Amino acid sequence: MLLASGCAQRQVKAPFPWSTLAYAHPLAPAGAPAQSEESEDPLAGATLDVQPPPSALAIARSAPARPRLPAGNSSQNDAANRPGVPQIAPQLTAAEASAAQRQISQSLSVAERNIGAADGKALNAMQQDLASKVRSFMAEAHEAASSGDWTRAKNAAKKAEVLSQELASSL
């Protein structure tokens, strides 16, 4: 009983004394005959159908459960069975492909000449960063050209050329 009463310092006081509540009786309406206390209780046969509270162990889910995967090396099997990542490249005509190859070789030769000029010199941090970017774009251009993706190869070679010119001008 002591625990159910709560904190003694923070108890909320009722606006009226509880001892008077036991003596309060409802008043019957003026038109209705007064019932005696000996009359039968109208709610004596009533029952209250209440569902028991849910178990504390049952957890309500807001989303359906995820399907379980069978145990095993399914991730390794899936990786072996998956095809490679598809490359989407526009189809170029023979004339466009040869023009792209010329532009790629021209841009790569300019980039190689500019990066060769910087090889024997001491470079600061910004120049070293530019040189590494030029080399990575050149490698990307060679890789794309070998796979037949002329558009990506042309873009990478052009980036390598522009960055190599910036590197050469900063020397």
Secondary structure, 3 states (H helix, E strand, C coil): CCCCCCCCCCCCCCCCCHHHHHHCCCCCCCCCCCCCCCCCCCCCCCCCCCCCCCCCCCCCCCCCCCCCCCCCCHHHHHHHHCCCCCCCCCCCCHHHHHHHHHHHHHHHHHHHHHHHHHCCCCCCHHHHHHHHHHHHHHHHHHHHHHHCCHHHHHHHHHHHHHHHHHHHHHC
